[in-house]
Amino acid sequence: MSERIQFSIPYDVAVESYVKENYPKVRDYRIRSESLDARKANQGRVPTVHYTLEVVYGQDEFPSTKEDFKTIGPLKTPPIIIGAGPAGLFCALRFAEYGVPTMIFERGTRAHERMKHISKYWRKGELDPDNNVCFGEGGAGLFSDGKLITRVKSPYVQYVMDKFVDFGAPAETAWLSNPHLGSNKIRQLIGKITGYLTDKGHTFHYNSRIEKIIVKENKAIGVELSDGQKFYSDHIILAAGHSASELYQHLKEINVDMKPKDFAVGVRVEHPRELIDRIQYGDYSEEGLGASRYRLSWENPKTFKGTYSFCMCPGGYVLSSGTDDFGIVVNGMSNYARNSRWSNSALVVSVKAGKDFQVDDVLGGLGFQNAIEKKAYEYSKEKASGREVPVQNLKDFLDNSLSGKLPKTSCPSGIFEQDLRQVLPPFISEHLSNALEMFNRRMKGFVTDKALLLAPETRTSAPVTITRDRETLVSTNIAGLYPCGEGAGHAGGITSAAVDGIKVAMSILQSR
Ligand SMILES: Cc1cc2nc3c(=O)[nH]c(=O)nc-3n(C[C@H](O)[C@H](O)[C@H](O)COP(=O)(O)OP(=O)(O)OC[C@H]3O[C@@H](n4cnc5c(N)ncnc54)[C@H](O)[C@@H]3O)c2cc1C
């Protein structure tokens, strides 16, 4: 028998000594959740850490937390998974628990190879359409900051965390309220996951871009690669992420049910890390609390449009993360230690389907994103070499001016000064300006000439939902096709994409 206890203690008190002193009968404990509360630290309130512990007394032992899986063995045809991102990989991992091998098709290459291509893009502007920040083994998740926090409520969330720990993530990943792996750690894990799956009989096809879904009498029966090879299966899991624009075009051509989806567009804002830490932690900024985070949002009372921070990367880097050689897109990441000199976050404005972009074409949202990305690229080509990212001093953006004062940046692609109002649609710039003024009231010092805006942040989520049945998760009009993960509009972020992959695997397993 075990039981749970909860308490909050000052940040500089060790949990072990606190338990010893206050719960002397506890023989052993394991941490179930841990979260830092540094609210009002900038007003002198002592930061605290909230714990939930599972404890045992006397001779009692902890109950096992591992699920039991019954081996089913191979299905009639191995499921085909398109995309080796978190959704595709966790789908395969779940099948592996039941002894069901799959075939995984990934347009890009192995992680270590992929890194060389990404470097080439950042340093020389040579983009590989199949190996970049979004494409290649591990998906967009591989290269990301590795924040595993999710709003999704599912029992599979803990499974995902535990799996990451099994494959070598730090133990605290299983219990922190805000687990973060960092690009350096998550990259190592992905190789271990794919190695494990290969040992379990799953087949990986790298450098294998799926061009077509083969459909016969409204049923998906296979896939066709760009080199013409065909593979067949009763189950096609489409987990290609939110940047697979050619696949979206193909789905439209073969009339797969999709509907336009809202998303958000804006900029990355980058501050010196030390400045954000001081704003957030006040006198505690030197106390080793870790690079500080913030979350900001504001709804314009006239337009009811939201502007919010998103994917904040304390101690991180801003990246050029495009997938097309005619466009520029930015995103953010950090390493496990979160120790760069900068902290960045997306600041994005919600973009509504049918209001902010036309929906007579189901891919209207994709066109809206691409047009902004293209503009950024064209300015970059005109004013620099085409790989540099357009930026503006935050103060200049608000003053509608260009002062030539550009703070140092973490962005490895280089930057050039640009009036970002010429890159972004006017309604985005206007909402951003208003929101920045409001954010500065909440975080005094947020608006400063030490901060830089980098643009555009366009790929916040998929521009469509590939509709599916709520129960079976099968496409609403093509049997055998399972839209999955972020690209299908059913997840947003690493953990929720992984959870969706598991859900799809379970649905297929339960339907046999
Ligand atoms: C720089 C960056 C930082 C991020 N930071 C975070 C973070 O900190 N926390 C977080 O939760 N989320 C973060 N994200 C988002 C997160 O990475 C995604 O939400 C997540 O990876 C989505 O998972 P997915 O498996 O659905 O799709 P993806 O990860 O996009 O994977 C799709 C896979 O499909 C492959 N593919 C595409 N088209 C084809 C095709 N035609 N044939 C074969 N294969 C194909 C791609 O190469 C890719 O490997 C970040 C994203 C980026 C780009």
PDBQT file of the ligand as one rigid body, heavy atoms in Angstrom, charges set to zero:
ROOT
HETATM    1  C1  LIG A 601      11.913  24.432 -33.948  1.00  0.00    +0.000 C 
HETATM    2  C2  LIG A 601      10.698  23.817 -33.331  1.00  0.00    +0.000 A 
HETATM    3  C3  LIG A 601      10.539  23.840 -31.949  1.00  0.00    +0.000 A 
HETATM    4  C4  LIG A 601       9.448  23.221 -31.346  1.00  0.00    +0.000 A 
HETATM    5  N1  LIG A 601       9.384  23.168 -29.972  1.00  0.00    +0.000 NA
HETATM    6  C5  LIG A 601       8.430  22.421 -29.388  1.00  0.00    +0.000 A 
HETATM    7  C6  LIG A 601       8.433  22.204 -27.973  1.00  0.00    +0.000 A 
HETATM    8  O1  LIG A 601       9.306  22.669 -27.259  1.00  0.00    +0.000 OA
HETATM    9  N2  LIG A 601       7.441  21.482 -27.440  1.00  0.00    +0.000 N 
HETATM   10  C7  LIG A 601       6.450  20.927 -28.205  1.00  0.00    +0.000 A 
HETATM   11  O2  LIG A 601       5.577  20.274 -27.658  1.00  0.00    +0.000 OA
HETATM   12  N3  LIG A 601       6.429  21.108 -29.540  1.00  0.00    +0.000 NA
HETATM   13  C8  LIG A 601       7.400  21.818 -30.151  1.00  0.00    +0.000 A 
HETATM   14  N4  LIG A 601       7.405  21.967 -31.509  1.00  0.00    +0.000 N 
HETATM   15  C9  LIG A 601       6.319  21.363 -32.271  1.00  0.00    +0.000 C 
HETATM   16  C10 LIG A 601       6.491  19.854 -32.351  1.00  0.00    +0.000 C 
HETATM   17  O3  LIG A 601       7.756  19.554 -32.824  1.00  0.00    +0.000 OA
HETATM   18  C11 LIG A 601       5.379  19.273 -33.193  1.00  0.00    +0.000 C 
HETATM   19  O4  LIG A 601       4.153  19.625 -32.609  1.00  0.00    +0.000 OA
HETATM   20  C12 LIG A 601       5.453  17.764 -33.276  1.00  0.00    +0.000 C 
HETATM   21  O5  LIG A 601       6.701  17.361 -33.753  1.00  0.00    +0.000 OA
HETATM   22  C13 LIG A 601       4.353  17.215 -34.177  1.00  0.00    +0.000 C 
HETATM   23  O6  LIG A 601       4.522  15.837 -34.286  1.00  0.00    +0.000 OA
HETATM   24  P1  LIG A 601       4.007  15.007 -35.540  1.00  0.00    +0.000 P 
HETATM   25  O7  LIG A 601       4.583  13.659 -35.380  1.00  0.00    +0.000 OA
HETATM   26  O8  LIG A 601       2.547  15.165 -35.667  1.00  0.00    +0.000 OA
HETATM   27  O9  LIG A 601       4.656  15.713 -36.831  1.00  0.00    +0.000 OA
HETATM   28  P2  LIG A 601       6.153  16.012 -37.184  1.00  0.00    +0.000 P 
HETATM   29  O10 LIG A 601       7.005  16.045 -35.991  1.00  0.00    +0.000 OA
HETATM   30  O11 LIG A 601       6.125  17.205 -38.053  1.00  0.00    +0.000 OA
HETATM   31  O12 LIG A 601       6.616  14.743 -38.024  1.00  0.00    +0.000 OA
HETATM   32  C14 LIG A 601       6.165  14.502 -39.329  1.00  0.00    +0.000 C 
HETATM   33  C15 LIG A 601       7.169  13.614 -40.046  1.00  0.00    +0.000 C 
HETATM   34  O13 LIG A 601       6.631  13.259 -41.311  1.00  0.00    +0.000 OA
HETATM   35  C16 LIG A 601       7.655  13.296 -42.297  1.00  0.00    +0.000 C 
HETATM   36  N5  LIG A 601       7.022  13.514 -43.604  1.00  0.00    +0.000 N 
HETATM   37  C17 LIG A 601       6.406  14.646 -44.042  1.00  0.00    +0.000 A 
HETATM   38  N6  LIG A 601       5.944  14.452 -45.288  1.00  0.00    +0.000 NA
HETATM   39  C18 LIG A 601       6.250  13.188 -45.628  1.00  0.00    +0.000 A 
HETATM   40  C19 LIG A 601       6.036  12.412 -46.799  1.00  0.00    +0.000 A 
HETATM   41  N7  LIG A 601       5.411  12.893 -47.877  1.00  0.00    +0.000 N 
HETATM   42  N8  LIG A 601       6.515  11.146 -46.834  1.00  0.00    +0.000 NA
HETATM   43  C20 LIG A 601       7.175  10.619 -45.765  1.00  0.00    +0.000 A 
HETATM   44  N9  LIG A 601       7.413  11.311 -44.626  1.00  0.00    +0.000 NA
HETATM   45  C21 LIG A 601       6.939  12.582 -44.562  1.00  0.00    +0.000 A 
HETATM   46  C22 LIG A 601       8.519  14.451 -41.850  1.00  0.00    +0.000 C 
HETATM   47  O14 LIG A 601       9.837  14.357 -42.388  1.00  0.00    +0.000 OA
HETATM   48  C23 LIG A 601       8.495  14.291 -40.346  1.00  0.00    +0.000 C 
HETATM   49  O15 LIG A 601       9.545  13.482 -39.894  1.00  0.00    +0.000 OA
HETATM   50  C24 LIG A 601       8.462  22.605 -32.150  1.00  0.00    +0.000 A 
HETATM   51  C25 LIG A 601       8.594  22.618 -33.547  1.00  0.00    +0.000 A 
HETATM   52  C26 LIG A 601       9.693  23.211 -34.140  1.00  0.00    +0.000 A 
HETATM   53  C27 LIG A 601       9.823  23.202 -35.634  1.00  0.00    +0.000 C 
ENDROOT
TORSDOF 0
